[in-house]
C-alpha cells in the first residue's frame, strides 16, 4: 500500500538569499545521519483528509507551533525511494524555532531488549540556505527546493 504524506516547507528571503526550514528525524536510526537525511516537515494524510489540513496538523505536531499566517502555494508532489508520495506546500514566513518541540513515538530499544523507549519524531528543525539544504535534504525532495527557488526568483 502506498502511503501519502503532506508537508510544509517554510521559506524566507534575507539579504543572503532564500532559506528553508527543514527537519531532522528523531530516534536511534537517524542519530548519526545528517547529509541526505533531513526532510520537509510532513506526515501521513488520514483517510479523506485534505492535504493542506494534514500538512498544518503535522507541522504543529513536529515543530510545536502553528504554521505562521500567510498564503500557501503548492510546491508539487514527489515519490520517495521507498514509494511514499509527498505533497508539499510552501509558506513564506519567518519563524523562531529555537524552542521547537516535537511529538514523540515509542519503539523497543535496544532491539530485542523488551524495553520501550520514547523518542522525538523530529529532533531538530533548522533554517538553511538553499545550497546547504540541497546537501541536507533527502534527494527525492529536491524538487521542492527548485519550486521555492522559482517562486523567489519570479517577478
VMD Tcl script that draws the C-alpha trace (Angstrom):
set ca {
  {0.00 0.00 0.00}
  {1.35 3.40 -0.98}
  {1.24 5.99 1.77}
  {0.78 9.69 1.08}
  {2.15 12.45 3.26}
  {1.64 16.19 3.20}
  {4.13 18.74 4.41}
  {5.10 22.36 4.64}
  {8.32 23.99 3.55}
  {8.61 27.39 5.18}
  {10.86 29.78 3.32}
  {12.16 33.25 3.96}
  {14.26 35.65 1.93}
  {17.00 37.63 3.60}
  {19.95 39.69 2.47}
  {21.89 36.48 1.77}
  {19.09 34.94 -0.28}
  {16.37 32.38 0.40}
  {16.40 29.96 3.31}
  {14.15 27.00 4.06}
  {13.10 25.32 7.30}
  {13.71 21.56 7.32}
  {13.58 18.83 9.94}
  {15.94 16.09 11.09}
  {14.16 12.84 12.01}
  {14.46 11.73 15.61}
  {15.16 8.32 17.01}
  {18.13 5.98 17.10}
  {18.09 5.05 13.40}
  {18.78 8.66 12.35}
  {21.04 9.74 15.23}
  {24.27 9.51 13.23}
  {22.88 10.52 9.84}
  {22.94 14.09 8.65}
  {23.56 14.90 4.99}
  {20.75 13.47 2.89}
  {18.62 12.60 5.94}
  {16.63 15.79 6.55}
  {13.05 16.28 5.32}
  {10.38 18.90 4.95}
  {8.06 18.89 7.98}
  {5.48 16.30 6.93}
  {3.30 13.40 7.94}
  {0.69 10.94 6.76}
  {-2.64 12.13 5.42}
  {-5.57 10.41 7.16}
  {-8.27 8.79 5.02}
  {-10.40 11.53 3.48}
  {-8.28 14.33 4.99}
  {-7.47 17.42 2.96}
  {-3.69 17.56 2.27}
  {-3.36 21.20 3.40}
  {-5.15 20.36 6.66}
  {-2.87 17.35 7.19}
  {0.24 19.42 6.47}
  {-0.76 22.04 9.06}
  {-1.53 19.33 11.66}
  {1.81 17.66 11.10}
  {3.67 20.96 11.32}
  {2.05 21.62 14.70}
  {2.92 18.12 15.93}
  {6.53 18.17 14.74}
  {7.50 21.80 15.41}
  {5.21 22.56 18.36}
  {3.64 25.71 16.90}
  {1.06 26.52 14.26}
  {2.11 27.33 10.72}
  {2.64 31.10 10.54}
  {-0.11 33.04 8.81}
  {0.44 33.55 5.12}
  {-0.61 32.41 1.70}
  {0.32 28.83 0.91}
  {1.45 27.66 -2.51}
  {1.65 24.16 -3.94}
  {5.24 23.06 -4.44}
  {4.41 19.78 -6.15}
  {4.37 16.08 -5.42}
  {7.26 13.60 -5.32}
  {7.62 9.87 -4.88}
  {10.33 8.93 -2.41}
  {12.63 5.94 -2.90}
  {10.51 3.74 -0.63}
  {7.39 4.57 -2.66}
  {5.78 7.11 -0.31}
  {4.16 10.06 -2.07}
  {4.79 13.50 -0.57}
  {2.69 16.57 -1.36}
  {4.34 19.85 -0.33}
  {3.11 23.35 0.33}
  {5.27 26.42 0.70}
  {4.62 29.34 3.02}
  {6.77 32.45 3.11}
  {7.28 33.26 6.78}
  {9.92 33.81 9.39}
  {9.70 31.63 12.48}
  {11.89 31.37 15.56}
  {12.43 27.63 16.03}
  {14.83 27.83 18.97}
  {12.13 26.33 21.23}
  {10.70 23.80 18.77}
  {9.25 20.71 20.44}
  {8.15 17.59 18.57}
  {5.68 14.89 19.46}
  {7.20 11.51 20.35}
  {6.96 7.86 19.35}
  {7.85 4.66 21.19}
  {9.89 1.71 19.97}
  {11.66 -1.20 21.55}
  {15.21 -0.01 22.12}
  {17.73 -1.55 22.07}
  {16.22 -4.13 19.69}
  {15.04 -7.36 21.34}
  {15.65 -5.88 24.80}
  {12.00 -5.76 25.79}
  {12.49 -2.11 26.79}
  {10.29 0.57 25.26}
  {11.86 3.98 24.79}
  {10.33 7.27 23.70}
  {11.98 9.44 21.03}
  {11.00 12.74 19.40}
  {9.62 12.32 15.89}
  {11.81 15.29 14.88}
  {14.90 16.00 16.95}
  {15.64 19.42 15.43}
  {14.43 21.91 12.85}
  {16.74 24.47 11.31}
  {16.87 27.18 8.68}
  {19.30 26.53 5.82}
  {20.27 28.48 2.70}
  {19.06 26.65 -0.42}
  {22.53 25.39 -1.37}
  {23.09 23.84 2.06}
  {19.53 22.49 2.16}
  {20.31 20.56 -1.05}
  {23.04 18.72 0.87}
  {20.90 18.08 3.96}
  {17.54 17.21 2.37}
  {16.52 13.79 1.06}
  {17.36 13.78 -2.66}
  {13.78 12.90 -3.59}
  {12.59 16.19 -2.04}
  {14.96 18.45 -4.01}
  {12.15 19.40 -6.45}
  {10.53 21.29 -3.54}
  {13.68 23.43 -3.24}
  {13.56 24.04 -7.00}
  {9.93 25.19 -6.66}
  {10.80 27.61 -3.83}
  {13.72 28.94 -5.85}
  {11.43 29.55 -8.82}
  {8.86 31.36 -6.67}
  {11.50 33.58 -5.09}
  {13.04 34.39 -8.50}
  {9.66 35.25 -10.08}
  {8.99 38.98 -10.50}
}
mol new
graphics top color blue
foreach p $ca { graphics top sphere $p radius 0.5 }
foreach p [lrange $ca 0 end-1] q [lrange $ca 1 end] { graphics top cylinder $p $q radius 0.2 }
display resetview
